[in-house]
Amino acid sequence: MSNSLAEPGAPGPAAPGRKPHETDARGPFHGPAAFWLALMAGPLSFGIAGPALILDDAARDLDVSAGAVTWTVTAFGWGIAVGTPLLAGLLDRRGPRAALTVCGLLVLLGAGLVAGIPVLPVLVLGTALQGLGTAGLTATAMSLADSPRVMGLVTASLAVVGSTAPLAGSLVNDLLSWQAALALPVLSTVAVPFAAARCANGAPATREPFDPVGTALLTALVTALVFVPHQPLIAGVCSVAAAALLAAHVRARPRGFVPAVLVRTPGFLVSAGLAFCLAVVNFGMMYAIPERLEDHTSWSSSEIGVAMVWPLLLGGALSWFVVAVSARTGRRTVITTLVTLAVLGPVLAAFSTAAPALLAAQALTSIAAASGQGAFAVHATSAVHDDQRPPAIGLFNLSYLLGAAFGPAIVSLLAL
C-alpha cells in the first residue's frame, strides 16, 4: 500500500552470528503458514483508508457534521500510533501468544462497539480500540516473520489492502452499512488462533525493566498531539507540557521506554520528522482527492473508489524500486526527490479539476510517502547503534503513524 504502515527496515541486516538460512528453514511461518501473518497485518489498512468514501453517509445517519465523523478516523490513527510502541512492549515482555490474545480481544471489542452501537462517542471508542489492537497484531506479525521473504509478504498485504480499502469500504457500505465498513479491521482476528497455535510458549527475557512512567508520558504526548488539529490551543499546551515531562524523564532514565540516544541523534530525528511530514500529506490526500473527484466529476462513490486504486497501487509498487535505489544514492538526493514529489502532489490537486490530474497528484504523494517510510527508516536506524535498532524502528514508525491521525483531520478542518 502506498501508505504502508509496516515497520520499515525491520527485516534489515542480520545481527552478528545470526544464521538466517537456519532460521528461515525452521521458522513456524515459512511456506503457506506465512499467509496467516499477512492476513493478520493487512486489515489494519482498512481502518485508515476504508472510511474515505463513507463519512458523508455516516454523518447523515448520525445527524452530525462530516468533521465530527472524522473523529473516528482520528481515533483509529491515535490507536495505531499509541498501540505500536505499547503493544510491541507487551510482545517483548510477555511473548507472542499473550500479545495476540490481548490484541485480538481489543479488535473484537472495538468492532462490536462500532457495528452494534451507532452513537458517535461509542464509534470513536470502538475505532480507537480497533486501532490499538490492529497495531499490536501488525507489530507481532512483523516480529514473527522469520525471513525477508515472509516480511515482504506481510508488508505487501498492507500495500494491497491499503490500495483497495476505499473501494472495499464503499462496497461494504452499499451492501451492508457504513458501520460494517468501519468494522472491517476485525478481519485481522481470523488469523489470530492459527498464528497463536504456531507460537512457542513463554516470554522472552528483557534487558531493561519496564518503564511505566516513560510509557505513560509518551502516551500522553501522542494523545495531545493527535488532538492538536481539533483543539489547537488546549492540545498544544498539553503537548508542550507532556514533551517537557518526557524530556526530563528521558534525562533521568536514559535507557527507559524512550532511549535518550535516539532523541539526541540528529540523523534519527530528521528521518522521523520527514517521515511524519510525508505521511501527513499522503493520508490527507487520500481524503481530499475523493472530495475533489466528487465535486468535479459525475462519478459515484464506487467509481471513485475504483479510480483511487491505481495511484495507491502504483505508489506501493514503485516504492520498492525507489527504496532499493536509495541505498545507492546520496541521502540529500533522496530527501530532495521525495519532498519534491510530496509538494507537487497537493499543488497539482489544488490547481487542477481534471480527474487524471487529481489521480496523478495522489500517485505522487503515494510514491513519496511509501518510499520515504522505507528509505528514511534505513537512515534512522543506521544513525544509531545496533542495540538501539528495535526502539528506533518503533519510534520512527510512531512518527509516521502520527501522520495518519493528522492528515485526515487537517483536510477536514480545511474543508470547513
Order of alpha helices (4+ residues) and beta strands (2+ residues): alpha-alpha-alpha-alpha-alpha-alpha-alpha-alpha-alpha-alpha-alpha-alpha-alpha-alpha-alpha-alpha-alpha-alpha
